[in-house]
Amino acid sequence: MAVLTRARPRAGRRQAPGVRNRDGWWAAFFLAPQVTALAVFLVFPLGFAVVLAFMRWDGLGRKEWAGLDNFAAQLSDPDFGLAVWNTVKLALLTVPVGLALALLIAIALNNVRGGSFYRVLYFMPVVTSSVAVALMWQIILAGDENGVLNNSLRSWFGLTPPDWLGDTGWVIVAIAVVTIWSSLGLNVVIFLAGLQTIPPQIVEAARMDGAGSVRIFRSVTLPLLSPTIFFSTVVAVISSFQAFDQIYVLVRPEDNEGARTIVYQVYELGFKDFEFGMSSAAALILLALTLLVTLVQFAAQKRLVHYDS
């Protein structure tokens, strides 16, 4: 009579120490370029900037210890205060308006035919050179007789438009319009991706219960889309705090103080006045301000963002 016996599982083979060491060397070999680039282009410059913020240095001479004098000088400088205020105004204009407009466009494109074609159209400004975008808008917003927008407002509506790029009170609005237009496509694509993750069964169930479009948007779409909105908000705030290239090409902040931002303050101190200690101190203040706003956003997301369990 045959007796059935259960085969004992074979124990996994243990790698020899030499094999493990060889795998570790191969892992280090493939990680070395990324780690080296991270150290050279991020860790070392950041550490050098932190040290330099406590020094007086013109880039050529001898470094002198300054302590907290650079930070005190920047915090008491009217130009730096104006740069902070302009940066905050730019963020307040671009972030809510840009994200709200992108969300409305994404909802409109979510179920439209040929959605891929429209996504490409909206995304084209994102992949276009920021300098080219600024030059194009410089022609549109010019305050002289060659300005496309002002000529249209005069001939079509008989209005007397302002000098968008020359008026201190209007220049930040003009910069916000350019920023929103150039970043709209990225936010539209992100929101479209978030909308497509919402289960259609939930929307259909809400409609069967008698919910209208507004109620579905408020009670279903927004809560399920809140992680995507939170991500886009954090990225948009950080980008608005770092605005520089389009502003520098669109309107020179040295000619119009209404366009002075913190990043331009850092550039001017470092590469025009050659006060690298002051420039590093301003950069660290910008870093601290960005971290503070981001931490506030992460603290608020615990109550406002709903993650699907």
C-alpha positions as CSV (number, residue, x, y, z in Angstrom):
1,M,0.0,0.0,0.0
2,A,1.4,3.3,-1.1
3,V,1.8,5.9,1.6
4,L,1.4,9.6,0.6
5,T,3.9,11.8,2.1
6,R,4.0,15.6,2.0
7,A,7.1,17.0,0.4
8,R,9.1,19.2,2.6
9,P,9.6,22.7,1.2
10,R,13.1,23.4,0.1
11,A,14.8,26.1,2.0
12,G,15.7,29.2,0.0
13,R,19.3,29.3,-1.0
14,R,21.4,31.7,0.9
15,Q,23.7,33.9,-1.1
16,A,27.3,33.8,-0.4
17,P,28.9,36.9,1.1
18,G,30.8,37.5,-2.1
19,V,27.6,37.6,-4.2
20,R,26.0,40.0,-1.8
21,N,29.0,42.3,-1.9
22,R,29.1,42.1,-5.7
23,D,25.4,43.2,-5.9
24,G,26.1,46.0,-3.5
25,W,29.0,47.3,-5.7
26,W,26.8,47.1,-8.8
27,A,24.0,49.1,-7.0
28,A,26.6,51.7,-5.9
29,F,27.9,51.9,-9.4
30,F,24.5,52.7,-10.9
31,L,23.5,55.1,-8.1
32,A,26.8,57.0,-8.2
33,P,25.9,59.4,-11.1
34,Q,22.6,60.4,-9.5
35,V,24.1,60.8,-6.0
36,T,27.1,62.8,-7.4
37,A,24.8,65.1,-9.4
38,L,22.6,65.6,-6.3
39,A,25.6,66.5,-4.1
40,V,27.2,68.8,-6.7
41,F,24.2,70.7,-7.9
42,L,22.0,70.7,-4.8
43,V,23.6,69.8,-1.5
44,F,26.9,71.7,-2.0
45,P,25.3,74.9,-3.3
46,L,22.7,74.9,-0.6
47,G,25.3,74.4,2.1
48,F,27.5,77.1,0.6
49,A,24.6,79.5,0.4
50,V,23.8,78.9,4.1
51,V,27.5,79.6,5.1
52,L,27.7,82.6,2.7
53,A,24.6,84.2,4.2
54,F,26.6,84.9,7.4
55,M,29.5,86.4,5.4
56,R,30.4,89.6,3.6
57,W,31.8,88.7,0.2
58,D,32.0,90.4,-3.2
59,G,32.9,87.2,-5.1
60,L,36.6,88.1,-5.4
61,G,38.0,89.4,-2.1
62,R,38.3,87.9,1.3
63,K,35.2,86.7,3.2
64,E,34.4,88.4,6.4
65,W,32.1,87.2,9.2
66,A,28.9,89.2,9.4
67,G,26.7,87.1,11.7
68,L,23.1,88.1,11.4
69,D,23.8,91.5,9.9
70,N,22.8,90.4,6.4
71,F,19.4,89.1,7.5
72,A,18.8,92.2,9.6
73,A,19.8,94.5,6.6
74,Q,17.4,92.6,4.3
75,L,14.5,92.6,6.7
76,S,14.8,96.4,7.3
77,D,15.4,97.2,3.6
78,P,12.4,98.8,1.9
79,D,13.2,97.2,-1.4
80,F,13.1,93.8,0.1
81,G,9.8,94.5,1.8
82,L,8.4,95.7,-1.5
83,A,9.7,92.5,-3.2
84,V,8.0,90.3,-0.5
85,W,4.7,92.2,-1.0
86,N,4.8,92.0,-4.8
87,T,5.6,88.2,-4.5
88,V,2.6,87.7,-2.2
89,K,0.3,89.7,-4.5
90,L,1.4,87.7,-7.4
91,A,0.7,84.4,-5.6
92,L,-2.7,85.7,-4.4
93,L,-3.6,86.6,-8.0
94,T,-2.2,83.6,-9.9
95,V,-2.9,80.6,-7.6
96,P,-6.7,80.9,-6.9
97,V,-7.6,82.3,-10.3
98,G,-5.4,80.0,-12.3
99,L,-6.5,76.8,-10.5
100,A,-10.2,77.7,-10.6
101,L,-10.0,78.4,-14.3
102,A,-8.0,75.2,-14.9
103,L,-10.6,73.2,-13.0
104,L,-13.5,74.6,-15.0
105,I,-11.7,73.9,-18.3
106,A,-10.8,70.3,-17.1
107,I,-14.5,69.6,-16.2
108,A,-15.6,70.9,-19.6
109,L,-13.0,68.7,-21.4
110,N,-13.6,65.6,-19.3
111,N,-16.4,64.2,-21.5
112,V,-15.9,66.1,-24.7
113,R,-15.0,64.4,-28.0
114,G,-11.5,65.0,-29.2
115,G,-10.2,65.6,-25.7
116,S,-6.7,64.7,-26.6
117,F,-6.5,67.4,-29.2
118,Y,-7.7,70.1,-26.8
119,R,-5.2,68.8,-24.2
120,V,-2.4,69.4,-26.6
121,L,-3.6,72.9,-27.4
122,Y,-3.8,73.8,-23.7
123,F,-0.5,72.2,-23.0
124,M,1.5,74.0,-25.7
125,P,2.3,77.1,-23.7
126,V,3.8,74.9,-21.0
127,V,6.4,73.5,-23.3
128,T,7.1,76.8,-25.0
129,S,10.1,78.8,-24.0
130,S,9.3,81.2,-21.2
131,V,11.4,83.9,-23.0
132,A,9.3,83.4,-26.1
133,V,6.1,83.6,-24.1
134,A,7.3,86.8,-22.4
135,L,8.3,88.4,-25.7
136,M,4.9,87.6,-27.3
137,W,3.0,89.1,-24.3
138,Q,5.3,92.1,-24.4
139,I,3.9,92.9,-27.8
140,I,0.3,92.3,-26.7
141,L,0.5,94.4,-23.5
142,A,2.7,97.2,-24.9
143,G,1.4,100.6,-23.8
144,D,2.3,102.5,-26.9
145,E,0.4,102.6,-30.2
146,N,1.8,99.2,-31.2
147,G,0.2,97.4,-28.2
148,V,-2.3,94.8,-29.5
149,L,-4.6,94.8,-26.5
150,N,-4.7,98.6,-26.0
151,N,-5.3,99.2,-29.7
152,S,-8.2,96.7,-29.5
153,L,-9.7,98.4,-26.4
154,R,-9.5,101.8,-28.0
155,S,-10.9,100.9,-31.4
156,W,-13.6,98.5,-30.3
157,F,-14.8,99.9,-27.0
158,G,-13.5,103.5,-27.0
159,L,-11.7,102.9,-23.7
160,T,-8.5,104.5,-22.5
161,P,-6.5,101.5,-21.3
162,P,-3.6,101.8,-18.8
163,D,0.1,101.2,-19.5
164,W,0.1,97.6,-18.4
165,L,3.8,97.2,-18.2
166,G,4.7,100.7,-17.3
167,D,2.2,101.5,-14.6
168,T,3.3,100.4,-11.1
169,G,-0.3,99.6,-10.1
170,W,-1.1,97.4,-13.1
171,V,2.2,95.7,-13.9
172,I,1.6,92.9,-11.3
173,V,-1.8,92.2,-12.9
174,A,-0.2,91.9,-16.3
175,I,2.4,89.5,-14.9
176,A,-0.3,87.5,-13.3
177,V,-2.2,87.2,-16.6
178,V,0.9,86.0,-18.4
179,T,1.7,83.5,-15.5
180,I,-1.8,82.1,-15.5
181,W,-1.9,81.7,-19.3
182,S,1.5,80.0,-19.5
183,S,0.8,77.5,-16.6
184,L,-2.9,76.8,-17.4
185,G,-2.2,73.8,-19.5
186,L,-0.3,71.9,-16.9
187,N,-3.0,72.4,-14.3
188,V,-5.7,71.4,-16.8
189,V,-3.9,68.1,-17.5
190,I,-3.4,67.4,-13.8
191,F,-7.1,68.0,-13.1
192,L,-8.2,65.9,-16.0
193,A,-6.1,63.0,-14.6
194,G,-7.8,63.5,-11.2
195,L,-11.3,63.6,-12.7
196,Q,-10.7,60.4,-14.6
197,T,-10.0,58.6,-11.3
198,I,-13.5,59.4,-9.9
199,P,-15.6,56.3,-10.2
200,P,-18.6,57.0,-12.5
201,Q,-20.8,54.7,-10.3
202,I,-20.7,57.4,-7.5
203,V,-21.8,60.1,-9.9
204,E,-24.6,57.9,-11.3
205,A,-25.7,57.1,-7.8
206,A,-25.9,60.7,-6.8
207,R,-27.9,61.5,-9.9
208,M,-30.4,58.7,-9.1
209,D,-30.8,60.2,-5.7
210,G,-31.9,63.5,-7.3
211,A,-28.7,65.5,-7.0
212,G,-28.2,68.2,-9.6
213,S,-24.9,69.1,-11.4
214,V,-24.1,71.8,-8.8
215,R,-24.7,69.4,-5.9
216,I,-22.7,66.7,-7.5
217,F,-19.8,69.1,-8.1
218,R,-19.9,70.3,-4.5
219,S,-20.5,67.0,-2.7
220,V,-18.8,64.4,-5.0
221,T,-16.4,66.0,-7.4
222,L,-14.6,68.4,-5.1
223,P,-14.1,66.0,-2.2
224,L,-12.8,63.2,-4.4
225,L,-10.6,65.7,-6.3
226,S,-9.2,67.4,-3.2
227,P,-5.9,65.5,-3.2
228,T,-5.3,66.7,-6.8
229,I,-6.3,70.3,-5.9
230,F,-4.0,70.2,-2.9
231,F,-1.0,69.0,-5.0
232,S,-1.6,71.7,-7.6
233,T,-2.0,74.4,-5.0
234,V,1.3,73.5,-3.4
235,V,3.1,73.5,-6.7
236,A,1.5,76.7,-7.9
237,V,2.4,78.6,-4.7
238,I,6.0,77.5,-4.9
239,S,6.2,78.4,-8.6
240,S,4.7,81.9,-7.9
241,F,7.3,82.5,-5.2
242,Q,10.1,81.6,-7.6
243,A,8.9,83.8,-10.5
244,F,11.7,85.5,-12.3
245,D,12.4,84.7,-16.0
246,Q,9.2,85.9,-17.5
247,I,9.1,89.0,-15.3
248,Y,12.7,89.9,-16.2
249,V,12.0,89.7,-19.9
250,L,8.5,91.1,-19.8
251,V,9.4,94.2,-17.8
252,R,12.7,95.1,-16.1
253,P,12.0,95.5,-12.4
254,E,14.7,98.2,-12.1
255,D,12.5,100.3,-14.3
256,N,9.2,99.5,-12.6
257,E,9.3,98.8,-8.8
258,G,5.9,97.2,-9.0
259,A,7.5,94.1,-10.7
260,R,10.2,93.6,-8.1
261,T,10.0,90.1,-6.6
262,I,12.1,88.3,-4.0
263,V,14.0,86.3,-6.7
264,Y,14.8,89.4,-8.6
265,Q,16.1,90.9,-5.3
266,V,18.4,87.9,-4.9
267,Y,19.6,88.3,-8.5
268,E,20.2,92.1,-8.2
269,L,22.1,91.7,-4.9
270,G,24.3,88.9,-6.2
271,F,24.9,89.6,-9.9
272,K,24.5,93.4,-10.1
273,D,25.7,94.7,-6.7
274,F,28.1,91.7,-6.1
275,E,26.9,91.4,-2.4
276,F,26.8,87.7,-2.3
277,G,26.2,87.5,1.4
278,M,23.2,89.7,1.2
279,S,21.9,87.7,-1.8
280,S,22.3,84.4,0.1
281,A,20.5,85.9,3.1
282,A,17.6,87.0,0.9
283,A,17.5,83.5,-0.7
284,L,17.3,81.8,2.7
285,I,14.5,84.1,3.8
286,L,12.7,83.1,0.6
287,L,13.3,79.5,1.4
288,A,12.0,79.9,5.0
289,L,8.9,81.8,3.7
290,T,8.2,79.0,1.1
291,L,8.7,76.3,3.8
292,L,6.4,78.1,6.2
293,V,3.6,78.5,3.6
294,T,4.0,74.8,2.5
295,L,3.8,73.6,6.1
296,V,0.6,75.7,6.6
297,Q,-0.9,74.0,3.5
298,F,0.1,70.6,4.8
299,A,-1.5,71.4,8.2
300,A,-4.7,72.5,6.5
301,Q,-5.0,69.5,4.2
302,K,-5.7,67.2,7.2
303,R,-9.2,68.8,7.4
304,L,-9.8,69.8,3.8
305,V,-8.3,66.9,1.8
306,H,-10.2,63.6,1.6
307,Y,-8.2,60.6,0.7
308,D,-10.1,57.5,-0.6
309,S,-9.5,54.6,1.7
